[in-house]
Amino acid sequence: MEKDVPVILVMGACGVGKSTIARGLADRLSARFIEADDFHPADNKALMARGVPLTDDNRWAWLDAIAAEAQARPGLSVLACSALRRVYRDRLRLTCRPMPIIHLAADGDLLKARVAARQDHYMPPSLVQSQLDTLEPPAADELACILPAFDTPDAIVAQATDFITRHLDRALIPAPAKD
């Protein structure tokens, strides 16, 4: 059996700033950053580029590839991944444990504006609503913190760092870097 690996999940719909916040949190905690978008197969990216929402069947191999990447190297990782449904987070938890969650939340108008402003990204603004419709916020039994995505990245990273250092076993993370 594979060994569990600690992963901090930064989740939410497209445009909430997952990558920015996860990178900042990884830097602050001296952890490895994993960008889930890098593991989408070309077929998934092509579907999304055409405005077609992914199905569960499109996501299983993608989630398994992300977990394998986390498993590949020891130590704490911070993962930027939509992980919109509980079953997706549960799939990651098969090997990514503990997995505290930073859930970034924002309204559809802000997310559509952010996605529309992106350059060279496959995700069109038309998919924002389908992501919000699919989103299952973390349940009470998931160790999660919900943060507003409209705050500054520095403020969000600071709040996320505080949550993580209060809730993740200190043996798993180094002391946060000083600003």
C-alpha positions as CSV (number, residue, x, y, z in Angstrom):
1,M,0.0,0.0,0.0
2,E,1.2,3.5,-0.8
3,K,2.1,5.8,2.0
4,D,-0.2,8.7,2.8
5,V,1.2,12.1,1.8
6,P,0.2,15.5,3.4
7,V,-1.5,17.8,0.9
8,I,-3.1,21.2,1.4
9,L,-5.9,21.6,-1.1
10,V,-6.7,25.1,-2.4
11,M,-10.1,24.6,-4.1
12,G,-12.9,26.5,-5.8
13,A,-14.4,27.3,-9.1
14,C,-12.4,28.7,-12.0
15,G,-11.2,32.3,-11.5
16,V,-11.1,32.3,-7.7
17,G,-7.3,32.5,-7.6
18,K,-6.4,28.9,-6.7
19,S,-3.1,29.0,-8.4
20,T,-2.0,32.4,-7.0
21,I,-3.0,31.5,-3.4
22,A,-1.6,27.9,-3.6
23,R,1.7,29.2,-4.9
24,G,1.8,31.9,-2.1
25,L,0.9,29.3,0.5
26,A,3.5,26.8,-0.7
27,D,6.2,29.6,-0.6
28,R,5.1,30.6,2.9
29,L,5.2,27.0,4.2
30,S,8.3,25.9,2.2
31,A,6.1,23.3,0.5
32,R,5.9,22.0,-3.1
33,F,3.3,23.6,-5.4
34,I,1.2,21.3,-7.6
35,E,-1.0,22.8,-10.3
36,A,-3.8,20.4,-11.1
37,D,-4.4,22.0,-14.5
38,D,-1.0,20.7,-15.6
39,F,-2.4,17.1,-15.3
40,H,-5.5,17.5,-17.5
41,P,-5.2,15.3,-20.6
42,A,-5.4,17.1,-23.9
43,D,-8.9,15.7,-24.4
44,N,-10.2,17.4,-21.2
45,K,-8.6,20.7,-22.2
46,A,-10.1,20.5,-25.7
47,L,-13.6,19.8,-24.2
48,M,-13.3,22.8,-21.8
49,A,-12.0,25.1,-24.6
50,R,-15.1,24.3,-26.6
51,G,-17.3,25.2,-23.5
52,V,-18.2,21.6,-22.6
53,P,-18.2,20.9,-18.9
54,L,-16.2,17.8,-17.8
55,T,-18.1,14.8,-16.5
56,D,-17.0,12.6,-13.6
57,D,-15.6,10.1,-16.1
58,N,-13.4,12.9,-17.5
59,R,-12.0,13.6,-14.1
60,W,-11.1,10.3,-12.5
61,A,-7.8,9.7,-14.3
62,W,-6.9,13.4,-13.9
63,L,-7.5,13.1,-10.1
64,D,-5.4,9.9,-10.0
65,A,-2.6,11.6,-11.8
66,I,-2.6,14.5,-9.4
67,A,-2.5,12.1,-6.4
68,A,0.4,10.2,-8.0
69,E,2.3,13.4,-8.4
70,A,1.8,14.2,-4.7
71,Q,2.9,10.7,-3.9
72,A,6.0,10.9,-6.1
73,R,7.9,13.1,-3.7
74,P,8.0,13.2,0.1
75,G,7.0,16.2,2.1
76,L,4.1,18.7,2.2
77,S,2.5,19.8,-1.1
78,V,0.0,22.6,-1.8
79,L,-2.4,21.7,-4.5
80,A,-4.4,24.1,-6.6
81,C,-7.3,22.1,-7.8
82,S,-11.0,22.8,-8.4
83,A,-12.1,19.6,-6.5
84,L,-15.6,20.9,-6.9
85,R,-17.4,17.8,-5.6
86,R,-17.0,15.8,-2.4
87,V,-16.3,12.6,-4.4
88,Y,-13.4,14.3,-6.1
89,R,-11.9,15.3,-2.7
90,D,-12.5,11.8,-1.4
91,R,-10.7,10.4,-4.4
92,L,-7.7,12.6,-3.6
93,R,-7.9,11.6,0.1
94,L,-7.2,7.9,-0.9
95,T,-3.5,8.9,-0.7
96,C,-3.5,12.6,0.2
97,R,-3.9,12.6,3.9
98,P,-4.1,14.7,5.9
99,M,-5.8,17.1,3.4
100,P,-6.9,20.4,5.0
101,I,-8.8,22.6,2.6
102,I,-8.7,26.3,1.7
103,H,-11.9,26.9,-0.2
104,L,-11.9,30.2,-2.1
105,A,-15.3,31.5,-2.7
106,A,-16.7,34.3,-4.9
107,D,-19.8,35.2,-6.9
108,G,-20.3,34.3,-10.5
109,D,-19.9,37.9,-11.8
110,L,-16.5,38.3,-10.3
111,L,-15.4,34.9,-11.6
112,K,-16.6,35.5,-15.1
113,A,-14.8,38.8,-15.2
114,R,-11.6,37.2,-14.0
115,V,-11.8,34.3,-16.4
116,A,-12.6,36.6,-19.3
117,A,-9.4,38.6,-18.5
118,R,-7.1,35.6,-18.7
119,Q,-4.9,35.2,-21.7
120,D,-3.8,31.9,-23.2
121,H,-6.1,29.7,-20.9
122,Y,-8.4,27.0,-22.2
123,M,-11.2,27.7,-19.8
124,P,-13.9,30.1,-21.2
125,P,-16.1,32.3,-19.1
126,S,-19.1,30.3,-20.2
127,L,-18.0,27.4,-18.0
128,V,-18.1,29.5,-14.8
129,Q,-21.8,28.8,-14.1
130,S,-21.4,25.1,-14.7
131,Q,-18.6,25.0,-12.1
132,L,-20.7,27.0,-9.6
133,D,-23.6,24.6,-10.3
134,T,-21.3,21.6,-9.6
135,L,-19.6,23.0,-6.6
136,E,-20.2,21.2,-3.3
137,P,-18.6,23.3,-0.6
138,P,-16.7,21.3,2.0
139,A,-18.9,19.5,4.6
140,A,-18.6,20.0,8.3
141,D,-16.5,16.8,8.6
142,E,-13.9,18.1,6.1
143,L,-11.2,20.2,7.7
144,A,-11.8,23.3,5.7
145,C,-11.6,27.1,5.8
146,I,-13.7,29.2,3.5
147,L,-12.1,32.5,2.4
148,P,-13.4,35.2,0.2
149,A,-11.6,35.3,-3.1
150,F,-12.0,39.1,-3.5
151,D,-9.5,39.9,-0.8
152,T,-5.9,40.6,-1.7
153,P,-3.6,37.6,-2.3
154,D,-1.4,38.5,0.6
155,A,-4.3,38.7,3.0
156,I,-5.8,35.4,1.8
157,V,-2.4,33.7,2.0
158,A,-2.0,35.1,5.6
159,Q,-5.4,33.8,6.6
160,A,-4.8,30.4,5.0
161,T,-1.4,30.1,6.7
162,D,-3.0,30.9,10.0
163,F,-5.6,28.2,9.5
164,I,-3.1,25.6,8.4
165,T,-0.6,26.2,11.2
166,R,-3.5,25.9,13.7
167,H,-4.9,22.7,12.2
168,L,-2.2,20.7,10.5
169,D,0.1,18.6,12.7
170,R,3.2,20.8,13.2
171,A,5.4,17.8,12.5
172,L,4.3,17.9,8.9
173,I,5.1,21.6,8.2
174,P,8.1,23.8,8.8
175,A,7.6,27.1,10.5
176,P,6.1,29.7,8.1
177,A,8.6,32.0,6.3
178,K,8.7,35.5,7.7
179,D,7.5,38.3,5.5
